[in-house]
């Protein structure tokens, strides 16, 4: 597999956000967020609990999948939202990326700091190269997800990026189960 870096914003003044990140990995699923490591260690369960505790009354949660959404994956995301909405008692939206970037994405970055963001990305299967470029559509989509994550983080927004690995649907279903356990009264 080849690694390609795509710079959507090449600004030398941008600080390196990697020092601010907490990373948790379990069974091929990787979480990245700006929260401090959870007291129990950086397990996915602990990081989700910490992330959800940051959501307060008056906030809203945006689920931002940078994924190819077939009907099954969309159903899994809607099932996840049905777990999150009543447990968090805040509005939860589903805005697939990158198409929201030029509309509600502006509100996310420039509006009041009441948005909390859950970004999903995954490995692309059967990816196609962009004609005339050295990278694929999947590489571009992943770079846009990364750019959105970094921009939200640098704007001081509460954001968690979840890399689902190679099995998006199964990973989201597992994440929904874990979220239900973490959010149970």
NORCOR-V506454 format. One record per run of one state. SS is the DSSP state (H for helix, E for strand, C for the rest). FROM is the first residue (numbers start at 0). LEN is the number of residues. If there is no record, write none. Layout:
BEGIN
((SS:FROM:LEN) (SS:FROM:LEN))
END
This chain:
BEGIN
((C:0:16) (H:16:4) (C:20:1) (E:21:5) (C:26:2) (E:28:5) (C:33:10) (H:43:10) (C:53:6) (E:59:6) (C:65:5) (H:70:18) (C:88:2) (E:90:4) (C:94:9) (H:103:7) (C:110:4) (E:114:7) (C:121:7) (E:128:1) (C:129:6) (E:135:1) (H:136:18) (C:154:3) (E:157:6) (C:163:4) (H:167:16) (C:183:2))
END
